[in-house]
Amino acid sequence: MLIKCPECLLQISDKAIYCPHCGYPMKENIKPKKIRVSNKRRRLPNGFGQISEIKNRNLRNPFRAMVTVGKTPEGRPICKPLKPDSYFLTYNDAYSALLEYNKNPYDLNPSITIKELYEKWTEEHFKTLKTKSGIRAITGAWTYCSTVYSMRVTDLRARHIKGCMDESNTAAMKNKIKSLFNMMLDYALEYEIVDRNYSRSFKLSEDIIKEYGVVKKGHLAFTDDEIELLWDNVENKKYVDILLIQCYSGWRPQELGLIEVANINFENWTFQGGMKTEAGKDRIVPIHSKIRPLVSKRYDEALKLGSKYLFNYVEEGFKDTLLTYNRYSGGFSMIRDELNLNPNHRPHDGRTHFVTMAKKYNIDEYAIKYIVGHKISDITEKVYTKREFDWLQTEIEKIK
């Protein structure tokens, strides 16, 4: 038989103990049914990590999450606090954080070997490199480091790094090997595998260059006669135009080869590019009036080649036209020797020449830094001063 619930007035069975609609008790001495909330904590799988409740302390977030980063020789887990946050309001919050971490662990095992570190570091670092030459430099240096492949990163010391450098007979390769360890151990330091980068504890100039009698050369600006000689040969010598463009814009050699035709703006006469530092990346540089015809010519040649880059290496027997640093350096050496320029000139000297001329013609200090991509430390200039681009164009045209 159906009756009405006195609470919700819906029809229910006269034999019901509770109203199925609202939970109202239909029998005397029957208390409303309560929904029980389970306080059972989910169990952590082996190797998943640890969650502990910090008691007897007035903590807003008393649950601490620890991640498993290895095992002791006895097989017991080695744990360290979860980063960046290790304390949570509830157990389930800590559990969720550990669950997310274990989907994609971002900490590295403290007993990791040099070879394992190299593989993990290069997997990330190679994605940031724009040219194959940068990857080749690292992989080439790595081949000289076989004596430390199986060593634990925590056991690596400066003497081991120097031992790898001794495997090479050239100062250039020694520099690449040291650079490799500089970056790789910076990565290990970031992930708290080591507490010190031993590769940065010694200087190449003191430990290697002096030993092998190599004199480290500085950069030189070009003389007025040398610049005039370059202009006289811009039409009949390969790559002279690129060197002159560098002298009037301040690009690094590597940056020149990576400027894309899509980043040339003929309406405002600018080109965009840059690398290496945060201040240097994707910077916009005015095209000086003296080099505009040279840039236009290179632009048309790039379109004919179907290349996305403004400057191209077009030589017989080479299908890849990318102007790498090594190719630019080879062209630069050819120009230097054929035109009898100062034999101490190096590929970066076009950039040095630009800065030297900028200072000679009293270009604003901050304009120079904006153009060449140097870091500006002055907070007023960096944050609060908004410059019009016309200002940069006016400043660069001071160079004669």
Salt bridges, closest charged atoms under 4 A:
GLU53 OE1 - ARG41 NH2 3.41
GLU100 OE1 - LYS103 NZ 3.84
ASP155 OD2 - ARG152 NE 3.12
ASP186 OD2 - ARG200 NH2 2.64
GLU192 OE1 - LYS80 NZ 3.46
GLU192 OE2 - LYS83 NZ 2.59
ASP207 OD2 - LYS162 NZ 3.04
GLU226 OE1 - HIS345 NE2 2.97
GLU235 OE1 - LYS297 NZ 3.50
ASP241 OD2 - ARG298 NE 2.73
GLU255 OE2 - ARG252 NH1 2.63
GLU255 OE1 - ARG283 NH2 2.86
GLU260 OE2 - LYS308 NZ 3.99
GLU301 OE1 - ARG298 NH1 3.88
GLU315 OE1 - LYS238 NZ 3.20
ASP337 OD1 - ARG336 NE 3.32
GLU338 OE1 - LYS237 NZ 2.92
ASP349 OD1 - HIS219 ND1 3.26
ASP349 OD2 - HIS345 ND1 2.88
GLU365 OE2 - LYS369 NZ 3.58
GLU381 OE1 - ARG387 NH2 2.96
GLU395 OE1 - LYS398 NZ 3.01
GLU397 OE1 - HIS288 NE2 3.87
